[in-house]
Amino acid sequence: MRRWVTFGIAIATCAGGAALLVLLDGAGATLGGWFGYAVVLAVGASILWGGYHWIAQEPGSRSALAPAVIAMAIRLVVGLTLLRALPLFGYDEAPQQAGYVFRDAFHRDRRAWELAQAGQPLQAFGDASGTDQYGGLLFLSAGLYRILGFGVHRPMLVAGLGAAVSALGVMATWGFARRAFGGRVASLSAWIMALYPEAVLLGASQMREPYLITALAAGLYAYGIWRSERGRWRQGLPFILLLAGCIPISPPFVFALLLALGGGRIWEGHLRTRQSRGVLAVLVVLAVVAALIAVQAWMGIGPLEGTPLEVLRGWWQNVGGDWRLNLVSSQSHWMDNLLSALPNFAKLPFLVVFGLLQPFLPASLLDPGAPIWRIIAIARSLGWFAMLPLLIYAPVLAMRKAGWRSLAAYLALLTWAVSLVASYRAPGYQWDNPRYRTAYLAVAAVAAAWTWVIAGGWADRWVRRLYAITGLSALVVSHWYLGRHYGTPKLSLPATLVLTLVLIAGYLAAMIWRDRVRAPSV
């Protein structure tokens, strides 16, 4: 009886949610629109149901339901709000006037609608328009519009599916953290996944990241099962299905994901059994396949032409340090002046650190602009700056409490490896760099949650100190931004950066001296 009541509530929720979406999306309230949204929400409910049953073997699995449901709901609300608000309060640019936050989403989604209306087989893979170099998300979006669009372009159909997939990622992250580190870390990890602003924004848009974030979270949960229970590899089959679905969406990410999972097995020393070596062999084979598909997709795109080896060489040249320096200098006058004042050996490290701080909180708070974009910028930067001190502390705490070959240490170091690569790849971008980093949010969320729980939260003096350093640095640099935009007295940017470093060093020295003075004598 209870199952039937739950089933009835789910049906009513999907029907009511579909009615709200079709009334508020601005594309016209029609029966076909209601039906399309109802199907997408029903698929989302099925994804939640399947995810819950996947993690049901873990004690306390019901605690994962609330963050997962809230994650899906908040992404739907944010997506619908931005769809209607950006044309009214955004800038006079085509993507914003159409209700899109991300330019990539705008071009890909519009192309998907064109394909859906063409009346021909969907030719999304190898699409000549260049809106999706891999074709997977383009094919999925076009298929949704052709089947459920009923002649009306409703971007929330694609965003709704992404929101549901994001909720599955919340559950998978909870399952991995619960199995590896316990209930408190699992609960905090799930809420970080559900509420982290960058992930909310991506999950509310027509982007590929919701699928990639969830694929990694599912991979972590499968890894947690494989590392702790021999003979239970079948519990990882949902991850295999997600992995297969993500290969056409982003084969390079699948390649990196599999390397990360294989690296975890090597890091922890789980290669002693035949099963472990077999799993690693499968991961290597899948990684090679994903890499070959990626190279094939890159061939013929822009300057990356020629044989596979020539394409790889061209890609390597594109990620070179000189190319990055020239690109950032050409896009920002004050950054060009600052880089010119630095010695050559310090330019690229400075850019990487600069990229690690994106989205930058002082700039978000004080840069002038449209109110809606200031709200978005502040939310994104607050999310990153709130987690950053815990991620800084994570490697030190993991090696001190669990050992350098522990899973906690691996997750902390993997988070920083990914963040550094993302910063190196796109140091001056406020969008691409955080987006690349957020694809690995499941790793960062668990590392940050583990650090907070093991440290005891605010009870740990270094947690308090790292947050104090973050706040102090933001305050000093904010003084420069005030002068830049509002004409108040200010130091030059190099002097501001030097002052920030001096204050940080002085604060750390004072805290270390204080600890030594207060330490009991032996």
N, C-alpha and C positions, 0 to 999 in steps of 0.2 A: 504493500500500500504506500509506504513511504517513497519508494522509487517512482510510482506513478505521480505522486504529488510533486516530486522534484522535476519530473519530466514535464508536467503541466506548467510549472513555474518557468522552466526554461523556454517552452514554446511561447508563453505569454510575454516573456521578456524580449525574445527575438522579434515577435510581432509588434510590440510596442516600440522597441528601439528602431525598427525599420520604418514605422510610421513617423517617428520624430525626425529621422534622417531625411526622408523624402519630403517632409514639410519644410525643413530648414536648409537643405543643400542649395537652394536657389535655382535648380534645374527644372523645376516644375513638378508638382505633386500628381503623379499618375499611378495607376494600379501596377503597371510594369515596373516603375521605379521602386514601389513598395516591395514587390515580389523579389526584385534583384537584391535589395538590402536584406530582406528576410532570409534569403538563401545564404548570403555572405555571413550574416550573424549566426545562422544555424551551423554553418561550417566552423565558425569561430567557437561556438559552444561545443561542438564535437571535438575540436582540437583541445579545448580545456578539459573535457571529459577524458579524452585519451591520455593527455599529459598527467592528469591526476591518477589514473589507473597505472600509469608507468611508474610513478613514484610511490604508489600506495604501499609497496613493500617496506618503505622506510617508516620508522616510528614517528608519530606526530605529523603525518603527511597532510592532515587537514589544515595545519597552520600555513601551508603554501597556497591555499585557495584564495584567501583575502588579498594578498599582494598581486596574485595573478589576475583576478577579476578586476581589481582596481587599475592595474596596468593597462588592460584592454580598454576599460571605460575612459580613463584619462586620455589615452591616445585618440580615441574616437572624438572626445570633446575638443581636444586641442586641434585635431585635424579639421573638424567642422568649423571651429571658430576662426582659424587662419584662412580657410577657404572663403569665408564671407567677409572677414575683416581686412585682409590685405588689399583687395581692390578699392576699399574705402579709405584706409589709413596708411597704406604702403606707398612706395614711390611709383612714379610713372614709368614703369618698366613692364615689358610683356609678361614675364613670369609672375610678378606680383599682382598685376592687374587681372591675371587669370586665377589667382589664389594659391600660388605655389611659393614655398619658401626657398626651395633648392632649384637652381637653374637646370641641373641635370634631370630632375624629376619632371620639370615642365616639358623639356624637349622629348624625353622618352615617352611620357604619357600622351602627349599630343600625337606622336608617331604611332603609338599603340592604337589610339582611336582611329587614325587614318587607316591602319591595317584592318581593324575590325570592320570598318565600313566599306572596304574595297570589294567585298563579295568574291574574293579569291582565297586560295589556301594561304594560311599565314606564313609569310616569308620573313620571319623575325631573325633567324640565324644567318649571319653574314649580311645583315641589312645594310644597304648602301648609304643610308642616311647618316650612319655613324652615331646615332643616339644611344646605342647599346652595343659595345664591341663584342659582347659575348652572346647576347640575344635571349638569354633565359627569362629575365624579368620582362622584357619587351613582349615575348611570346605569351607569358602568363597574363600580362595586363591586357593584351589584345584579345586573348581568349575570353577573359572575364567580360570585356565590353561586348564582344560578339554574342555571347550566350545570355548575359544578364543585363545588357545595356538597353535593349528595346528601343534603339534609335536615339537615345539621349546620352550625352557624355556626362557621366557622374564619377568624378575622380575619387570620391569617397568609397567606391566599390573596391578599388585597389588598396586605398589606405586602410579600409576596414579589415581586409585580409591580413595586411601587415601588422595591424594592431593585435589580431588574434595570435599570429605567430610569435609576436613579442611576449604575449602572456605565457606561451609554452616555454619560452626561454627563461622566464622567471621561475617556473616550476622546476625545470631541469637544473638551474643553478642551485635552487634550494636542495634538490636531491643530492647533488654532488657535495655541497657544503655539509649537509647533514651526515652523509656517509663518511666524509673525510675528517670533519672537525667538530661535529655535534650540533645540537639544536639551536643554541644561541647564535653561532656563526651563520647557520643556515637561514635563520629568520632575518638577521640584519642584511645578509647578502641578497635575499629575495626583495627586500624593500629598497635596497640600492638599485637593483635591476628595474624595479617597477617605477621609481620616481626620479632617477637620474635624468636631468633636463635634456642633455644631448640625445639620450636614447629615446626619451619621450618625443622629441621633435622629429627624429628619424622615423620612429614607429608611427607617427601621425602623417607621414609623407609617403610619396610613391617612390621610395628608395629601396635599394637592395640590402641595406644594413640590417633591418629587422630579421631577415632570413639568415644572414651571416652571424649575427649575434646569437641567435637561437641555435644555429648549427654548432657553434663552438660550445655553448652551454650544454647541449645534448652530448657532444663529444666528451666533455669533462665528466658528465654523469656516467656515461658508458665506461670511461676510464676508471672512475671510482668503483664501478661494479667489477671490472676485470681485475683490478689490483687487489681487491679484497675477497673475492669469492671465485675459486676455481670451479670451472664447469658451468658458470652462469653467463656465458657469453651471449646466450639468446636474449637476455635482458637488454643487450645493446643493439638489437635489431632496429628499433625506432631511429637510433642514431644513423645506422647505415642507410635507411630510407631518406632521412633528412640530408645526409651527405650526398646521396645520388641526386636529390633534387637541387642541391646547391652547386653542383658541378657546372651546369649550363648557366647559372646566375653569376658565378665568379670562380672559375677554376684556379686562379692564383691564390685566392683565399683558402680554398680547399687544400691546396698544396701546403700552404703555411700552417693550416690547422693540423693536418696529419703530421707534419714535422714537429709541431708543438707536442702532440700526444706521444709520438714516438720518442721525442726528447725526454718527456717525463718518465717513461719507462726506463730509459737509460740512466737518467739522473738518479732515480730511486734504486737502481740496481735490480729491477725485476726482469732479468734476462736469464735466470738460472734454469727455468723450466722450458720444456719443449713447447708448451702452449704459449708462453710469453714470446719466445722467438718466432713462433708462427704468426702471432698477432702483429709483431713488428714487421715481419716480411710482407704481410697484407697491406699494412699502412704504407710501406715503402712503394709497393707496386701501385697503389691508388695515388700516391703523391706524384709518381712519375707520369701516370696517365693524365692527371690534372695539369701538370706542367706542360706536357705536350699539347693539350687542348688550348692552354693559355697562349703558348707561342703561336699556334695555328691561328688563333683569333687576332693576335697582334699583327700578323703578316698582312701587309696591304693597308694598314691603318696609318694615315699621315706619313711621317718620315720613316716608319718602321716597315721597310720593305726588303725583299730578298729572301735568301734561304733562312731556315730556322736559326743557324748560327749567326748570321748577319743581323737578324732581328734581335737576338739576345745581346749582341755587341752594341747595337743601337740603343737598346734599353739601358744598358750599363752606362753608356755615355750620357744619356738623358738624366740619370740620377747622380751624375758627377758633381763634385763640390763647386767647380767653376761655373757650371750651368746654373746652379741654385743661387750663387752669389749674384751673378749678372741679372737673373730674373727678379730677385728681391730688390736690388738697387734700382732697376728700371721702373718698379711699381711704387716706390716710396721715396720722396725727396729727402725727408729727414733721416730715413734709414740709410740712404746712399751717403749722406754726409757723415753719419756715424761710422759706417763701414770704412769710409775713406780715412778716418782718423785712427783706425785700428791697424796694428801690424798684420801682415798677411797670415801668420800662423794662428791668430786669434779670431779671424773673421768667421770661419766656418763653425768653430765651437760656440761662438757667440750666437750665431743664427740658430744652432740646434737648441741652445738654452732658451732663446727667444721663442722658438716653436713650442717648446715644452710648456710654456706659460700661456699658450693660446687655448681658449679665449681669455684674454687678459682682463682681470677684474677692474683695475683702475680705468682702463680705456672704456670698458663697458659702462662704468658708472658716470663718466664725465664727458665722453665724446658726444657732441650734439647730434641730433638726428630725429627721425620720426619716432614718436612715443612707442609705437608697437614694436619697432626694431630695437629700441632701447630695452624694453621689457624682455624681449627674446635674448638679447646679448647679456643682460644682467643675470637672467636665469641660467644660461649656459655657463657663464664664468663662475657663478656661485657654486654650481654643482662640481666643477673641476677643482676649484680652490678649496672646497670643503673636504674633498677626498685626497688632495695632494699631500698634506702633512702625514696622513696615515700611510700613504704609499712610500714616502721618503723613509719613514720609520720601519716599514715592513721588512726589508732585507736584514737590517741590523737585529731587530727583535727575533726574526725567524732563525738566524744563525746562532743567536744567544740562547733561545729557548728550545729549539727543536733540532739544531744542527744544520750544517750547510748542505747535506745531502737529503734534507727533508722535503716533503711536498710543499710545505709552507714557503720554504726558501726558493723552491723552483718557481712557484706562482709569483712571488715578489720579483724575482729577477726577470722572469718572462714578461711581466708587466712593463718593467723599465726597458727591456730590449725592444719591445714593440713600440713603446712611446718614443724611444730615441730614433728608431728607424722611421717612424711616421714623421717626426720632427725634421729629420734629415731629408726625407722625401719632399716635404712641403712646409718648410720652416716659416715662411712669411704669410701663410694663408690662415685666416681665422675659421675657415670652413673645412677644407680638405684634410688638414692635419688632425683636428679633433675627430673628424669622421672616421679616418683610418684607425685612430686610437680606440674609438668607441666600439669598433667591431670586436675588440677583445675585452669588452666590458665585463663579461662573466669572470674572467681571470682577475681583473682589477677589483671587482666587487668582493670576491671571496678573500683576496689578499687584504683589502682594507678592513673588511668585517672581522677577519681573524686577528688583525693587529689591534683593533679596538677592544675586542673581547679579551684577548690574552693580556693586553696591557692594563686592562681594568678601566678603560675609558679615561675620564679626566683625572682619575686617581694617579695615573702615571705622570710623573713630572715632565718627561720628555714629550709626551703627547701635548701637554699644555704649552711647552716651550716651542714646539714646532708650529703650533697654531699661532702663537704670539709672534714668531718670526714672520710667518706668512702675512699676518695683519700689519706688522710694522713695515714690511717691504711695500705692501700695497699702499699704505698711508704715505710713505715718502715719495713714491713714484706718482701718486695722485696729485701731489703738490706741483709736479712738473706739468701734468695734464691740465690742471687748473690754469696755470700760466699760459699754456699753449692755446687753449680755447677761450679763456675768459679774461686774459690780459693781466692777471695778478702777478706780483713779483715772483720770479722763479730762477733757479739755477739752470745752467745749461744741461742738456741731457747727459753728456759724459760725466759731468760733476754730480748729477743726481744718482747715476748708477754707482759711481765710486762711493758716494755717501751711503747708499744702501748697503753696499758690501762691507763698509767700515762698521756700520751700526750692527749688522748681523754678526760680524766677527767679534765685536766688542761684547755683544749680548751673550754669545756662546762662551767666550772666555770668562765672563763674569759668572755664568751659571756653573761652569766646570770648576772654577775656583771656589764657589760657594759649596759645591758638593764635597770638595776635598776638605774644606774647613770643617764642615759638619760631620764628616765621616768619623766614626768612633775609632779611637786609637787602639792598636793591637798590643 
